[in-house]
């Protein structure tokens, strides 16, 4: 019993991860890869529009990201936003992923989806 109390900081997260893993196996909720690819394509279009528009071309990177988050928020329905948040955590995280993985977007997305689920 003392071992558990002394190593509580290590055991509790490990136990939580095992419980989540078991629940994931039991529920087996799968996210359709095609839906994620469609959402990432929309995000890529938004990023390209921001980079090509004369009014937004000269903005700083963080301003472009905030503008992209606003545009993606307004472009996506609530159901797709929740799907996106399940994979990337936030819309900003998804935009960051699309921006850094522009050249290999679809291959990178498939690897990420496999890693998450």
Secondary structure, 3 states (H helix, E strand, C coil): CHHHHHCHHHHHHHHHHHHHHHHHHHHCCCCCHHHHHHHHHHHHHHHHHHHHCCCCCCCCHHHHHHHHHHHHHHHCCHHHHHHHHHHHCCHHHHHHHHHHCCCCHHHHHHHHHHHHC
